[in-house]
Amino acid sequence: MLALESALLRGFLSAAESLEWKQGEVAAAESGSLLQLILEGKYEALFLHSAIQNVFSASSVAEESISSYLEKQILAYLDCSTEVDNMERQRLIFLLGVGSLQLFVQSNWTGPPVQLKLHDFLPPALLQKFCEPKMLHAAILKMLVLDGESVYTLTSHPILLLIARIILVNSRHKLASLQTVFWWTLRCVNIHQQLLEERSPELFSLAQTCMKQVTEAESVFTGDESWHLAVQFHLECAYTFLYYYEYRKAKQCFSMAKDITKLQINLTGALGKRTRFQEKYVAQLILDVQRTDEFLLPHSELSPSPTPLENLTMNYDLNDDTLLNEIKLADADQYQVPDLCAEELAVILGICIDLQKNNPVHKLTEEELLAFTSCLLSQPKFWAIQTSALFLRTKIEKGSTRRMERAMKQTQALADQFENVNTSVSERMKIFYCCQVPPHWAIQRQLASLLFELGCVSSALQIFEELEMWKDAVICYERAGQHGKAEEILRRELEKKETPGLYCLLGDVLKDHQYYDKAWELSRHRSARAQRSKGLLHLRNREFRECVECFERSVQINPMQLGVWFSLGCAYIALEGYEGAAKAFQRCVTLEPDNAESWNNLSTAYIRLKQKIKAFRTLQEALKCNYEHWQIWENYLLTSTDVGEFSEAIKAYHRLMDLREKYKDTQVLAILVRAVVDGMADRAGEVASGLKGKLQELFGRVTSRVTNDGEIWRLYAQLYGNGQNDSGEDVEKSLQYLTKAHKCEIQSSDWEKDVSSFKEVVKGAIEIARVAIKCSKNKSNHQEALQILSSARLNLRGLSSKAKQLFVDVTSNEVHSEIADEVTTMDNMIAELQELSNQLRDQC
């Protein structure tokens, strides 16, 4: 049976498996005919099969919901079996769950549209209480709501997902004889999540359980023939982790899938031409894909066979008068991509999506992604991979004026393929769960967005309204300046049916709390969106206390709202509630470990809570996520200095000077100088004196950029011992830097007017004179020594005469008492310098 389950996961039987199956007992059973229908892609026929009709038929229908009726019927069918047909019944129900999920995917993702009606397989008595199909549709959608997050309103045939969920989620433990049921549960969870407005913690928890169960079921992945399934499983897990912000785990899964295929995938440069008129070959970014040692994967018959080209979505040419359709390489043979199978192409697509999610929106990122899509589209083989690659390319190309036209045509083709009946469902389903194929409405939404950006507002609005994407329609009207029209359309829809989502949108348009309150009451206090929107309005109005209350209620319903946790943290900081802020930002970085802003804000909360070591560690994480953010570096500099990580502080100061040319922080420099000069211990207990060379290097860089700050020059001199060292070189440098500090001080305009400022300048000049004397004694050249002494003497003489002019008592004609001592010291020093100069002249 495991071989058949593996074939079901792959979506087809190999020739050998088909022969073996026909000879087995399962083929003759009812479950055998159901399996045949699923493998042939005839999912609708499954519901018309007599065995399935028996499951859903009942002699009487009690007053109950559709969900409870379906669950009761499925469990009753499983429980009333004898030992003999227990396995057969489990197989039949399992295949019903799989078939329901596949048909739901066809109805909303792959197309063509499903014609199945509810009365084809459900008893009329169950449906008769719903007088209108819309009421029935709304009732089923309500059953699929999780964690207060609404389901997309135009989801087609939601009953199919409900059946799949009842079997693959609620009743999975009743299907003990099936070894791959948890894998199908994971697929059901991923499909369900894509319908919800926000990420669901309940679904993520279930997904993690399923991944663990499948990983532990070793029999699924034993033998050489299982590598196809192993690659598919790792890719499916990677996309799940990626969606729930678990970027590191996602990257590990993508890497494991790549390792199994033995592919070498690298972005590289190659000489080529990109434009029609280019004469010389220049370096172009391309994707180089090679197999390790020409490794050929075994059991190629277990990999899906390629779909004929005419059944794939057309890849439109660029048709630009300047740009070539694709890069023309100088040596195309050198970078020839080997003939890749479905799993290998899916791995390349996965690494491409991972690159997109882990990098900022930037021109370089777009070029890298285009290199991936060009590689994938060079081998058009599978509907799911072709659709995903084309959809990604249109997202990138819509920002380019030369590529916008192709992006438009391509998106239209992707939207139209849903209705196309030429390509069979079984072809479209090949490798489907390993690719991030967008649902049908996401492609139409992209088309509407492109139309809006091109200025076709009415066409864009028409699509948004047809899709009942009222949020996008409202944004469209708001950007077009038609605020009244946005309100009008929402009130019109509310007259038809009141929903929490519509009231929230009306609150967004009118910025009125009463509509959020109405949505909250209408949802019976289960709408995370209502509290989220109400909180954001309070935040905008700087009503932080009320805002915190709303956000707390929202995250209590759904704890996986990254944006809400971030806003909650900011609101707590505004209220100086730093413990609450720390908790909120901790949740942010748990959900998205690469969020630099959250790490930075978390460190701010820790600093305020006097937890500086924690702040230091969180800032290190922030810098891993964003190396270019100067404010994070500044926080890191201050925190490093605070906790005694002096080496890191020097590194941070250098980086700040890379990012901001004339950056300076005199306080930090003073602490670092004191630490090095006094031999203070750093956080690890090492003496900071060992950093003297690094700090001197930093000061050299600082003073080359900031030349007019006397305090920095004075600190630089202090680093060389302020002339107190025995080293002649250090004394000379101290003199040089003290002189520069003095020049900076006398260049300021106010120092002469204020006695205290004048005294500081005089103090500096006297210090220069003392260092000058010591420096002159170290000079073997008398002429140089004379020059040093003369310069110091002239400086003091100028200051002495200025003091006698500015600070003399008119009546007594004597210098003011508060500066008299300094003037006497200067005069004595001038005399000493004169005497030393005379002695040197006598020796010349």
Disulfide bonds with the S-S distance in Angstrom:
none
